[in-house]
Amino acid sequence: MAKKDIICAIDVGSSYVRTIIAQIISTEEKPRIIGIGVSPSFGVRKGMIVDIEETLKSISDSVERAERTAGVAVSRALVSIGGNHISSQYSKGVIAVGRADGEVTEDDLDRVIAAAQAISIPPNKEILHIIPRNYSLDDQKNIKDPMGMNGVRLEVDALIIEGSTPYIKNLSKCFDQARINIESFVLTSLAAARATLTKRQKELGVVLIDIGGGTTSIAVFEEDDLLLSTVLPIGGNHITNDIAIGLRTSIDVAEKVKLEFGNAIPREIGKREDINLAEIDPSEEGIVSRYHVAEIIEARLEEIFIMVNKELKAIGKDKLLPAGAVITGGTAKLPGMIDLAKEILSLPAQTGFPIPLGGLVDKVDEPSFSTAVGLLVWGVDDAQMGLKAGYSGKFREIFTKNTGGKMGNVKQWLEKFLP
């Protein structure tokens, strides 16, 4: 099996590290998932590395499990990056079109985005993504793709996403010690959006809410432009902690209670429904109200959705996204989640599942795998860009964290399978 046919994606989360290995069979088939590895994440808290050795062990365990399933060893991967250290800002770049006849070329696009990158950033930050939102060519505004058009002055309006340099170095160190080269760092919310959102949703207007263990990532799209990308310092683990405190029980038991008996809408639970903790863990004792558990869950999820709504208000998009909210991540399948989101956000809402690929699809058909699958699709898309620059949907992206080589020209093939 040729290494050039293998793509590896690693999602380093606060609760789990998920690794997917896929193989490119032919230009007529979807990528085939051949290996999956999931390992608890002990060295990451709220999206930040707090213990390099523990993080390294979690990454190594996840990769080894995927390699055993796939029967191949991997030496490079696309890696997710998240946490509340992520920030973004808008920037503009302006250049003169290079050719004498005024036709915009690939080189002009590279130069105008490089001009947008020339901004002042804090010394402890570095650029992860530069995402062009739209272009202007002389008096023509809101151009999505100026390639081949004619003009004199080319301008780009870009969203620049930055991450913490210490975090990036610490994560890179973990992968160096695991002997895995990082192909690209990809923002968690952008990877999840790639796997769960359709082109129509991004054109109409949609907010992706990726509820992870320690953080919640948000991405807002409209007219196929990324309007907002931010990370909230709260996630599914906070719900578990609240249940543990409310029931005076252990974290492990609280997690089982959340998964087996949890609901985000207390009114759907009978007030006489009880949970016997001894049936969950023999070392525990006591009977607790399932209605009380639902109240605890509702309170924390309300907080998350109110914070999301605050972010939407800040950009003038609250209650104004026709495609509504798509909720993904490990907590997304909690009963009542969608109804609560509709109620608080005043938007349509649905659970976000990753797009179907080939191979071991039943193993990754869960919202918790959205980021990992998105990384995989991103890697295939990145291949045809030559890991330098290119088109994704209708916006161009340059990644400053690419360290690998090409995987082949698969543009026409990829377009068959993306939503």
Buried (B, 14 or more C-beta within 10 A) or exposed (E): EEEEBBBBBBBBBBBBBBBBBBBBEEEEBBBBBBBBBBBEBBBBBBBBBEBBEBBBBBBBBBBBBBBEBBEBEBEBBBBBBBBBBBBBEEBEBEBEBEEEEBBBBEEBBBBBBBBBBEBEBEEEBBBBBBBBBBBBBBEEEEBBBBBEBBBEBBBBBBBBBBBBBEBBEBBBBBBEBBEBEBBBBBBBBBBBBBBBBBEEBBBBBBBBBBBBBBBBBBBBBBBBBBBBBBBBBBBBBBBBBBBBEBBEBBEEBBBBBBEEBBBBBBEEBEEEEBBEBEEBBEEBEEEBBBBBBBBBBBBBBBBBBEBBBEBBEEEEBBEEBEBBBBBBBBBBBBBBBBBBBBBBBEBBBBBBBBBEBBBBBEBBBBBBBBBBBBBBBBBBBBBBBEBEBBBBBBBBBBBEBBBBEEBEEBBEBBEEBBE
